[in-house]
């Protein structure tokens, strides 16, 4: 079941027909054939349940029926595990992400952004899945150019994002959004009947 805090969060927001806003800004499109390839690959990936992540950029990590997996490594270590091992406040210079060959479609689809990725992961949210209300907290190495992207890979009716002072809405499949979760408290829920697959990641200069 979706937790009461998350349900109450959405109940206090207006519903929006448009997904392009200050919190969730649409900045590029992905071609339908590339999107289909990404979705088909995503469905083959074994994605583990998201546990209690202890990242300095993220607090209050309460989720349900939500799964995530890093698509990139740093020096052979999954990107988030790499950062978790760093001491608080560490600045990581010249990180180079290594993509596994199976994830090449994701790498190619994200290339038009023309920025270096700090990390990229796939997120699957099953029916009645949720990510509780929270802020993202960028680390010191991100402050100069923090851009978190969110890309829905498949259409699922009644899956919503919501943000304080904005409202809640359904993201458009195939759109690449900048998600300003470091400025707005937000949450997401899947009230649909099938899993929703998404790509998310942070870019640097």
ABEGO torsion letter per residue (X at the ends): XBBAAAAAAAAABBBBABABBAABBBABBBBAAAAAAAAAAAAABBBBBBBBBBBAABBGBBBBGBBBBBABBBGGBBAAAAAAABBBGBBBBGBBBBBBAAAAAAAAAAAAAGBBBABBBBBBBBBGBBBBBBBBBBBAAAAABBBBBBBBABBBBGBBBBBBGAEBBBBBBGBBBBBBAAABBBBBBBABABBBBBBBBBBBX
